């Protein structure tokens, strides 16, 4: 079985047919599947979609049970947690539905952790970190795009001169560089390549 476009988060099962790993969808399994939109819904109360997965959490006053259901809890209601609570060794603690969230100073609401600025994010050298609420993802650096090359996905330089996304002057020539481009005024013109006279 050969998949010309590759299967990013899945395996090739037949000519250009991908079988996606759980949590992913699309022809090349490169898109996150929003499990929260599935029928039947995977969570009893609230659902938070995460990259390649999802997390369940409960309404205020409910406790998240090990099987993912929500049980009414008087102690939870008294603590007034934003995302429900759990009982640990007889002590009630508020929950955050994702590892990328942390309990705020009041111990009841959840605030986002910016993995990109705290250095918790792990992105390969040619990718940049983009923070999201409760998580992050890695994106190709500016001037690069995600392409399927020699049986894996990689960030490849965009040739702005070919894609015509450069801003060179009409009387300048475009020179592609790694991750960017340069403009040089044509013979008989002077300037910085963006302005030629």
PAVOZA-807825 format. One record per atom (N, C-alpha, C): residue in one letter; x, y, z. Coordinates in steps of 0.1 Angstrom, whole numbers, plus 5000, padded with zeros to 4 digits. Layout:
N
AXYZ;...
//
This chain:
197
X500849885000;X500050005000;X500950125000;X500650214990;X501450344990;X500550464990;X500850545000;X500050675001;X500950784997;X500650834985;X501450944980;X501551064988;X500451104995;X500451225003;X500851195018;X501051065021;X501451025034;X500251025044;X500350955055;X499350955065;X500051015078;X499751135081;X500451205092;X500251135106;X498951125109;X498651055122;X497750935119;X498350835112;X497650725108;X498550625101;X497950515095;X498750425087;X498150405073;X498950375064;X498550355050;X497950215049;X496650205045;X496050075044;X495750025030;X495850115020;X495650075006;X496050194998;X496050184985;X496550294976;X495850424980;X496650514986;X496150644990;X494950645000;X494950535008;X493850525018;X494550515032;X494150615040;X494750625054;X493750575064;X494250505074;X493450465086;X493950555097;X493150645102;X493650745112;X493750685126;X494750735133;X494750695148;X493650775155;X493250715166;X492150785173;X492450935176;X491451015174;X491551165176;X491951245164;X492151175152;X492551245140;X491651205128;X491551295119;X490651275107;X491251335095;X490551325083;X491051385071;X491651285062;X491851315049;X492351225039;X493751175042;X494551265049;X495951235052;X496051225068;X494951215075;X494951215090;X495751325096;X495651445090;X496451555095;X495551655103;X494251625104;X493351715111;X492951655124;X492851745134;X492351705147;X490851675146;X490451565152;X488951525152;X488351595165;X487351665163;X486651735174;X485651635180;X486151555190;X485351445196;X484051505203;X484151635207;X483051695215;X481851715206;X482051715193;X480951725183;X480351595179;X480951485184;X480351355180;X479051325186;X478251235180;X477051185186;X477151035187;X476950975198;X476551035211;X477751115217;X477551225224;X478551305230;X479451215240;X480751235240;X481551145248;X481551185263;X481051305266;X481051355280;X479551385284;X479351365297;X477951385303;X477651525303;X478551615308;X478251755310;X479051835299;X480251865302;X481051955294;X482251875287;X482551925276;X483651855268;X484651965263;X485951935265;X486952025259;X487751955249;X487751995237;X488551935226;X489951975228;X490851875227;X492351895227;X492951835215;X494151865212;X494751815199;X494951665200;X494151595192;X494251455192;X493451375202;X492751455211;X492051395222;X490951485227;X490451465239;X489451555245;X489451525260;X488851615268;X488751605282;X487251635286;X486751555296;X485451575302;X485551655315;X484651745317;X484551805330;X483151835333;X482851865346;X481451875351;X481052015354;X479752035355;X479252165359;X479552195373;X479552315377;X479752355391;X478852275400;X479352215411;X478552145420;X478451995417;X479251955407;X479251805404;X480751755405;X480851625407;X482151565408;X482351475396;X483551475391;X483851395379;X484251255385;X483451155380;X483751015384;X484750945375;X485350835380;X486450775372;X485950725358;X484650705356;X484150655343;X483750775334;X483950895338;X483751015330;X482351075333;X481551015341;X480251065344;X480351175355;X479251245357;X479251355367;X478251325378;X478651325390;X477751295401;X477551425410;X476251445413;X475951565421;X476651545435;X477251655439;X478051655452;X477851785460;X477351765472;X477051875481;X478351955484;X479451875486;X480751935490;X481252015478;X481051965466;X481452035454;X480752165452;X479452155455;X478652275454;X479052385464;X479552345475;X479952435486;X481252505482;X482152425475;X483452485471;X483352575459;X482252555451;X481952645440;X483152645429;X483452525424;X484552515414;X483952545400;X484852605392;X484452645378;X484252515369;X485152415371;X485052295363;X484752165371;X483952175381;X483752055389;X484952025398;X484751915406;X485851885415;X486051735416;X487051695424;X487351555427;X487651545442;X487451435447;X487751415462;X489051325463;X490051385469;X491351315471;X491551305486;X491651175491;X491751145505;X490851225514;X489551225510;X488551295518;X488651445516;X489551505508;X489651645506;X489151685493;X488251785492;X487751825479;X488651925472;X488951895460;X489851985452;X489152015439;X489352145434;X488752185421;X489652125410;X489052105399;X489752045387;X489852135376;X490952115368;X491052185355;X491052085345;X490252105334;X490151995324;X491351965315;X492452045317;X493552025308;X494852055316;X495951975312;X497252005319;X497752145315;X497252205305;X497652335301;X496952445309;X496152405319;X495452505327;X495852475342;X495852585349;X496152565364;X495152645372;X495052595384;X494052665393;X494552805396;X493652895395;X493953035398;X494153055413;X494553175417;X494853205431;X493653175441;X492453185435;X491253155444;X491053005446;X491752925438;X491552775440;X490352725434;X489552805426;X488252765421;X488252775406;X488852875400;X488852895386;X490152855379;X490152825366;X491352785359;X491852885350;X493152905351;X493853005342;X494752935332;X494952995321;X495852935310;X497252935314;X498052835311;X499452835312;X499952855298;X500752965296;X501352985283;X502652905281;X502452785276;X503552695274;X504752755266;X504352835256;X505352895247;X506352995255;X505753065264;X506653165271;X507353095284;X506752995289;X507352925301;X508352825297;X508452795284;X509452695279;X509052555281;X507752525285;X507252395287;X506952325273;X506752405263;X506452355250;X507652295243;X507452185236;X508552115229;X508152125214;X508852215207;X508752215192;X510052195186;X510152125174;X511352105168;X511952245163;X513252245160;X513952375157;X513352455146;X512652395136;X512152475125;X510652505127;X510152485139;X508752515142;X508652615153;X507552695153;X507252795163;X506052745172;X506052795184;X505052755193;X503852855193;X502652805192;X501452885193;X500652845205;X500452935214;X499652905226;X498152905224;X497452815230;X496052815229;X495552795243;X494252815245;X493652805259;X493752665263;X494552635273;X494652495278;X495652415271;X496352465261;X497352385254;X498152465245;X498852405235;X499652475225;X499852385213;X500252435202;X500652355190;X501852415183;X502552335175;X503752375168;X503452405154;X503852515149;X503552555135;X504852585128;X504852565115;X506152595108;X506552745110;X507852775110;X508252915111;X507752985099;X507653125101;X507253205090;X508253185078;X507653175066;X508553155054;X508653005051;X508052915059;X508052775057;X506652715057;X506452605050;X505052545050;X505252395052;X504252325057;X504252185060;X504052105047;X504952025044;X504851945031;X505251795034;X504751705026;X505051565028;X506251535018;X507451525024;X508651495016;X509351375021;X509751295012;X510451165014;X509951095027;X508651055025;X507850965035;X507751025049;X507851155050;X507451215063;X507151365061;X506451425071;X506051565070;X507151655075;X507451765068;X508451855073;X508151995069;X508752095076;X508652235072;X509652265061;X509052305050;X509852325038;X509752475034;X510952535030;X510952675026;X509952705015;X509252815017;X508352865007;X509152954997;X509052924984;X509753004974;X508753124971;X508953234978;X508053354976;X508153404961;X509253384954;X509453424941;X508553354931;X508353224934;X507453134926;X505953154930;X505753154943;X504353174947;X503753314946;X504653404942;X504353544940;X503853614952;X504353574964;X503953634976;X505053734981;X505953774972;X506953874975;X506454014973;X507154114978;X506654244976;X507754334969;X508454264959;X509454334952;X508854424942;X509554534939;X509154634930;X509054574916;X508254634907;X508054594894;X509354584886;X510254674889;X511554684883;X512654614891;X512254514898;X513254444906;X513154294904;X514154214907;X514054074906;X514054014920;X513353904921;X513153844934;X514153724935;X514753714947;X515753614949;X515253534962;X515053404960;X514553324971;X515653294981;X515453304994;X516353265004;X515653175014;X516453105022;X515953005032;X514953075042;X513653055041;X512753115050;X512253255046;X512853315036;X512553455032;X512853475017;X513053605014;X513453635000;X514153775000;X514753804989;X515453934987;X515053994974;X515054124973;X514754194961;X515954274956;X516154274943;X517354344938;X516854424925;X517054554925;X516654634914;X517354584901;X516554584890;X517154544877;X518154644872;X518954604862;X519954684856;X519254814851;X519954924854;X519455054850;X518555124861;X518255054872;X517455104883;X518255104895;X517855194904;X518555204917;X517555204928;X517955144940;X516955144951;X517255014960;X516354994969;X516454884978;X515754754974;X515154754962;X514454644957;X512954644959;X512554724969;X511154744971;X510754874965;X511654964964;X511555094957;X512655104947;X512355104934;X513355124924;X513055234915;X514155314912;X513955434904;X515055434893;
//
